[in-house]
Every structure is written in structure tokens, then in C-alpha cells.
Amino acid sequence: MIINLNKLKIMKNLYEKLIPKLKKNLLKNKKMYDSVNDYVIPILKSKHHYTQLTISEVNTIITWTEVDTTRWSMFDYKWGDLIFRP
């Protein structure tokens, strides 16, 4: 069986799925804080699904992307739909 690698759909990591406005905020903070580049971006690039993140990692991502969570429901936290595109 021959597999055409050009037709395979590569799964995007969480960094690639990050909502554009939030990625812009993250990159802005990257210029000011080393921990964004050393910790947050590698986490996002190493995982493909929101459910792979720990609670601590989600909190860190929320902090550095400057997400306003004041109106989030428990489902927003559970599924991460307000942070990542499907």
C-alpha cells in the first residue's frame, strides 16, 4: 500500500489553533517576558487538544493571552472554545 503524504492532513497544535487576537496578545507579552517563550509557547506547540492541558497550564495560557474570563461558563473552561479554534 502506497500512502501519498501530500494528501495527509497534518493535525494542528494548540499554538496554531489559538484564536488570532489571543495569539497577538501572547506575542506582545513574549517581547516583555521570557516565561512566555520558555514555557507557554512550547506547551502550546507540544499539544494538539485542549483536554491535554493541565488546569495550571490553562490558567497560564489565560494569563499570557489576556483572556477576559469574567463571563465564561463552566463549559467554556471545560472545552476551551473561547481560546482555540476547532
N, C-alpha and C positions, 0 to 999 in steps of 0.2 A: 504494500500500500504506500503510495506516494502522497505526502502532505505538502500542499502549496503554502509555504509560510507567509507569502504576501497576502493571502486571504484570511489568515488568522486574525482575530480581533484581540488585541492586547488589552488586558484588564488595567484600568487606570488606578493609580494610587490615590490616596486621600489628598495629597498636595495638588494633584491635577483636578480633583473633583471639588476643591474648595471654591466657594462662591466668589466671583471676581472682586467684589467690593471688599470682602474679608481678606482675600489674598493681597490686595493693595495695602490694607492696614498692616498685615503681617510683614510685608516687605518694608514698609515705613519703619516699623519697630525693629526690624533686622538691622537697620543702619545705626540704631542707637543702643541696642542691647545684644551682646554676644550670645546670650542664652537662647535667643530665637534661632540663630544659625546653628548653634551647637546642640540644641536639644529639640526644639519644636519642629523645625523643618525635617530633620532626619526621622522623627516619629511619623510625620505625615507621609513621607516618601516610602517608608517601610511597610505601611499597612494599606490594605485595599478596601476594608469595610469598617464602618463606624463601630460596629459591635466588637471589633478587635481592640478598641481603645479602653484603657482603664478610666475610672472616674477621675483620677488625678490628671491624666493626660487630657481628658475633655475639658476640665477646668483650666488647665494651662492654655489650651488652644483658644478657649473663650476669652481668656485674659489678653493674649497677644494679638488676637484678631479684632479686639474691641467690640465684641458682640454685645448688644443690649438684650439681656435675658429677662428683663422685668415683666414682659408679657408672655413668656414661654409657658406652655403647658407641660405636663409630665410626659406627653407624647413627643414633644419637641426634644426633650432631653433623652428620651428613650431611643429615638430613631435618628436624630441629628439632621433632619431635613432642612433646618434653617442655617446650617453651616455648609453642608455639602450638596452638590448636585447629584442626581442619581446616576 
